[in-house]
Amino acid sequence: MTYAEKNTLVSMLTGIVVFAIFSSKMYQLYQDGRFEGIDAGVLMGKSVLYMIAASIIVAIITSVIFSIIHAVTTGEKKPSYLVDERDKLIELKAMQFSFIVFSFGFVGSAIALVFETAPLMVIFSTVSSMFVASIAGDIFKLICYRRGF
């Protein structure tokens, strides 16, 4: 497995863990009735911003830890960060696939508004579609690396 594949796998697992923690926190807030007050939108906005900040911090930490573990296990002092045409093409295809998945999620959220779904649930479904799109893009990237293009 190449460094890019391992890095993508770590990124995907990190995204899954962050999304699972975020979802469990949101569910707990929902169970506690915190989304029924006047400040429910503010709470949801703060939660999303905290989740984005936590996601960035966790991604940086796991990337550093992954690089250290990779260097120790392979004996390489510095991994090769060279990116060729194939890597750029795979990255572009994965980004396009992520965008398509997110677009379907966003349109689904808009359709949910038509059926009078609670706006906070629509916001949560939009955020969820972002995470699903990110994970789907990572899976697509791994598949492309395994197939060789």
Secondary structure, DSSP 8 states (H G I E B T S, - for coil): --HHHHHHHHHHHHHHHHHHHHHHHHHHHHHTTTTSSTTHHHHHHHHHHHHHHHHHHHHHHHHHHHHHHHHHHH--SS------HHHHHHHHHHHHHHHHHHHHHHHHHHHHHHTT--HHHHHHHHHHHHHHHHHHHHHHHHHHHHHT-
